[in-house]
Amino acid sequence: MTSQKSFNASQGSNKAESRESIKRIDKIRNKIETQQNVDIVIVLKTVADLELELENLKQQLVQLGQDYNTIDAFRLIDVDGQGSVSPEQIQSFVD
């Protein structure tokens, strides 16, 4: 009978430990999901800010009365005339 009681007690202890482990896992999962949501918000805000900046620059070009299009912009970045640009060339142009 004593071994049965200790077996039942250990089962109860294991169930309690399992519940606590599940709670900890849920907390971690919620924290990760929250961080992912924050990251998404930051990315979306950055994209919106860049879109606004781009629109403002387009408006400035229009006000200056210059004829300017995507091909002209590409040619400014493709200084070697290779017909392609690398991410590094774009970054260098932006900086």
Order of alpha helices (4+ residues) and beta strands (2+ residues): alpha-alpha-alpha
